[in-house]
Amino acid sequence: MKSWFPALVIALTLSVAQLLHAGEPEVIPLWPNGAPSFEDRRNEPERAQDYWVRNIHNPSITAFLPPKEKANGTAVLICPGGGHRELVYTAEGVEPARFLNDLGVAAFVLKYRLARETNSPYSLQKQPREDGQRAMRLIRSRAAEWNLATNRIGIMGFSAGGEVVSLATYSPTAGDLKSSDPIERLDCRPDFQIVIYPGPLGIPEKIPSDAPPAFFIVANDDRGHVEPVVSLLGKYREAGRPIEVHIYARGGHAFNMGNRSKLVTLKGWPQRMADWMADNNILDPAVPASGTK
């Protein structure tokens, strides 16, 4: 056997491994040294099985970028549901990210800290909001690198992830201009929001006058999740802010992207979202998004 053959095999093996690694979405911790006050837990491994991820102590975003020829500069931070006990990472994270990529939208799936997981040290009111707002700031800080329009960065949430959207959106969003961390100086207000069967956490008594344009989806037989949508619809109408709501007759909870539902209406709901994004110029790099300020 030629002496160069083993070296060739090693080189080819490395090349294949590098190509496979290059095709994987990039995972970016929200804080380089770990979450504030919990830095000592950043190296604890996550647990993942089937559809879920648990034991998140080093919150992160995973970047799913569209092909360059499709990219339109819009970005969405996706917050999966799971009752704050786990993240339904595949069906409410990866699948919507791939759908948005097909629209030319960059998607970033958030792994936020879980306040209802057994023995969790986290608060429902504090850490999910911190993680959502930090993720928005982190995406804005790298907008030039990812060719994103800084006025077309939105947020999307399913169930408990919809509560993360509310916590991140309706809390004060201005950056801390005195912070030594340049990311913390950035505004984290989303330019639009997409919420699917949300819970009630984080909904304020009154929404701000600059509340971002909103798109909501829920099934009428989803007990406990219709009320937050109806409440926000009324608050948006009172504030004169743009909102679109779809309340389907049936479907229950956790129909995800509609792929596993037998109902035609639910199978087609992602296209309704795409239509809303198109109608509001969210997908058009040449036109400012409707309803933004």
C-alpha positions in Angstrom: 0.0 0.0 0.0 1.3 3.4 -0.8 2.7 5.4 2.1 0.5 8.4 1.3 -2.8 6.4 1.5 -3.3 6.6 5.3 -2.7 10.4 5.2 -5.3 10.7 2.4 -7.8 8.8 4.4 -7.2 11.0 7.5 -7.5 14.1 5.3 -10.8 13.0 3.7 -12.2 12.0 7.1 -11.4 15.4 8.6 -12.9 17.1 5.5 -16.2 15.2 5.9 -16.3 16.0 9.6 -15.6 19.6 9.0 -18.4 19.8 6.4 -20.8 18.1 8.7 -19.9 20.4 11.5 -20.2 23.5 9.2 -23.8 22.5 8.4 -24.8 22.5 12.1 -26.7 25.5 13.5 -24.5 27.7 15.7 -25.3 27.6 19.4 -24.5 30.9 21.2 -24.6 31.3 25.0 -26.5 34.4 26.0 -23.7 35.3 28.4 -20.1 34.3 27.7 -19.4 33.5 31.3 -22.8 32.1 32.2 -26.1 33.7 33.4 -25.7 36.5 36.0 -25.6 35.1 39.6 -25.6 31.5 38.2 -22.2 31.5 36.5 -21.2 28.4 38.5 -23.9 26.3 36.8 -23.0 27.1 33.2 -21.2 23.8 32.6 -24.0 21.6 33.8 -25.1 19.5 30.8 -28.6 19.8 29.4 -30.8 16.8 29.2 -32.5 16.0 25.9 -34.7 13.1 24.8 -37.2 12.6 22.0 -38.9 16.1 21.6 -37.7 17.8 24.8 -34.8 19.6 26.4 -34.4 20.1 30.2 -31.8 21.2 32.8 -31.0 24.5 31.1 -28.6 26.5 33.2 -26.5 28.2 30.4 -29.3 29.8 28.3 -28.5 30.1 24.6 -29.8 30.8 21.1 -29.4 28.4 18.2 -29.1 30.2 14.9 -31.0 28.8 11.9 -30.0 31.0 8.9 -31.8 30.9 5.5 -29.9 30.4 2.2 -28.3 33.6 1.2 -30.2 33.8 -2.0 -33.5 33.7 0.0 -32.5 35.9 3.0 -34.6 39.1 3.3 -33.1 40.5 6.5 -35.9 39.6 8.8 -35.2 37.6 12.0 -37.4 35.9 14.6 -36.5 34.7 18.1 -38.4 31.5 18.8 -39.4 30.6 22.4 -40.6 27.0 22.6 -43.3 25.9 25.1 -43.2 23.2 27.7 -44.9 24.6 30.8 -41.6 26.0 32.1 -40.7 22.4 33.0 -39.1 21.5 29.7 -38.8 22.9 26.2 -40.7 21.3 23.3 -37.6 21.9 21.3 -38.2 20.1 18.0 -41.8 20.8 17.3 -41.9 24.3 18.7 -38.3 25.3 18.0 -36.6 23.6 15.1 -39.8 23.1 13.0 -40.9 26.7 13.0 -37.3 27.8 12.4 -37.1 25.7 9.2 -40.5 27.1 8.1 -39.3 30.6 8.6 -36.0 29.8 6.8 -38.1 28.9 3.8 -39.6 32.4 3.9 -36.1 33.9 3.9 -36.3 34.7 7.6 -33.4 34.0 10.0 -34.6 32.1 13.1 -33.0 31.8 16.5 -34.3 29.2 18.9 -34.1 30.2 22.6 -33.2 27.8 25.3 -34.4 29.7 28.4 -34.2 28.7 32.1 -37.1 26.6 33.4 -38.7 27.9 36.6 -41.1 25.0 37.1 -38.6 22.2 36.7 -38.0 20.1 39.8 -35.7 21.9 42.2 -35.4 24.9 39.9 -33.7 27.9 41.5 -35.4 30.3 39.0 -38.3 32.6 39.3 -41.1 32.7 36.7 -41.1 36.5 36.7 -37.4 37.0 36.4 -35.2 34.5 34.6 -37.4 33.8 31.5 -37.8 37.6 31.0 -34.0 38.1 31.4 -33.3 35.3 28.9 -35.8 36.6 26.3 -34.6 40.2 26.5 -30.9 39.2 26.5 -31.5 37.0 23.4 -33.2 40.0 21.6 -30.2 42.2 22.4 -27.7 39.5 21.4 -29.4 39.1 18.0 -29.4 42.9 17.5 -25.7 43.1 18.4 -24.8 40.7 15.6 -27.3 42.0 13.0 -24.5 43.3 10.7 -22.8 39.9 10.8 -26.0 38.0 9.9 -27.3 40.7 7.5 -30.4 41.5 9.5 -32.5 44.6 9.4 -32.5 46.0 12.9 -36.1 47.2 12.5 -37.4 43.7 11.5 -36.4 41.5 14.4 -39.4 39.9 16.0 -40.3 37.3 18.6 -42.4 34.1 18.5 -43.6 31.9 21.3 -45.7 28.8 21.9 -47.6 28.2 25.1 -45.2 28.9 28.0 -42.9 30.4 25.3 -45.8 32.9 24.6 -45.5 33.9 28.2 -41.8 34.5 27.7 -42.8 36.7 24.8 -45.1 38.8 27.0 -42.5 39.1 29.8 -39.9 40.2 27.3 -42.1 42.5 25.3 -44.2 44.3 27.9 -41.4 44.9 30.5 -39.2 47.9 30.0 -37.0 47.2 27.0 -34.6 50.2 26.9 -30.9 49.2 27.2 -28.7 50.3 30.1 -26.5 52.9 28.5 -24.1 52.9 31.4 -23.4 49.1 31.2 -19.9 48.0 30.6 -21.4 45.2 28.4 -22.2 46.7 24.9 -25.0 44.1 24.4 -26.8 45.4 27.5 -26.9 48.9 26.1 -29.1 47.9 23.2 -32.9 48.1 23.1 -34.6 44.7 23.2 -38.1 45.7 22.0 -39.3 43.3 19.3 -40.5 44.8 16.1 -43.4 42.3 15.9 -44.6 39.3 17.8 -46.2 36.0 16.8 -47.8 34.1 19.7 -49.4 30.6 19.6 -51.8 29.4 22.4 -50.0 31.5 25.1 -50.5 31.3 28.9 -51.5 34.3 31.0 -48.1 35.2 32.6 -46.6 38.5 31.7 -49.8 40.2 30.3 -49.9 43.8 31.7 -52.9 45.8 32.8 -52.3 48.1 29.8 -50.0 47.7 26.9 -47.6 50.4 25.9 -48.5 52.8 23.1 -45.6 51.4 21.0 -46.6 47.7 21.5 -45.3 45.8 18.5 -47.7 44.5 15.8 -49.1 41.2 16.9 -50.3 37.9 15.4 -52.1 35.4 17.7 -53.3 31.8 17.1 -55.4 29.7 19.5 -58.1 27.0 19.4 -61.4 27.8 21.1 -61.4 24.5 23.0 -58.0 25.2 24.6 -59.1 26.0 28.2 -57.0 28.6 29.9 -55.3 29.8 26.7 -58.1 31.6 24.8 -58.5 34.1 27.6 -55.0 35.6 27.3 -55.5 36.1 23.6 -58.9 37.7 24.0 -57.5 39.9 26.8 -54.6 41.1 24.6 -56.9 41.7 21.6 -59.0 44.1 23.7 -55.9 45.9 25.0 -54.4 46.2 21.5 -57.7 47.6 20.2 -57.9 50.1 23.1 -54.3 51.2 22.4 -55.0 51.4 18.6 -52.1 49.0 17.8 -52.2 46.5 14.9 -53.2 43.0 15.8 -54.5 39.9 13.9 -56.1 37.0 15.8 -57.2 33.6 14.6 -59.4 31.6 17.0 -60.0 28.1 15.5 -63.1 26.2 16.6 -61.2 23.0 17.5 -57.7 21.9 18.0 -57.0 21.8 21.8 -53.6 22.7 23.0 -50.1 22.1 21.6 -50.9 21.6 18.0 -47.4 23.0 17.3 -47.0 23.8 13.6 -50.1 21.8 12.7 -48.2 18.9 11.1 -49.7 16.3 13.4 -53.3 17.6 13.4 -56.1 16.0 11.4 -57.8 19.4 11.1 -57.3 21.2 7.8 -57.5 24.6 9.5 -54.7 23.8 11.9 -52.5 22.2 9.2 -52.7 25.5 7.3 -52.2 28.0 10.2 -48.4 28.6 9.4 -49.5 29.9 6.0 -51.8 32.4 7.7 -48.8 33.6 9.6 -46.7 33.9 6.4 -49.6 35.9 4.8 -49.7 38.3 7.8 -46.0 38.8 7.6 -46.2 39.5 3.9 -49.2 41.8 4.2 -47.4 43.8 6.9 -44.2 44.2 4.8 -42.2 42.1 7.4 -40.7 40.0 4.6 -40.0 42.8 2.2 -36.5 44.3 2.6 -37.5 47.3 0.5 -40.4 48.5 2.6 -40.6 49.4 6.4 -42.7 47.0 8.4 -46.3 48.2 9.0 -47.1 49.3 12.5 -43.5 49.8 13.6 -42.4 53.0 15.2 
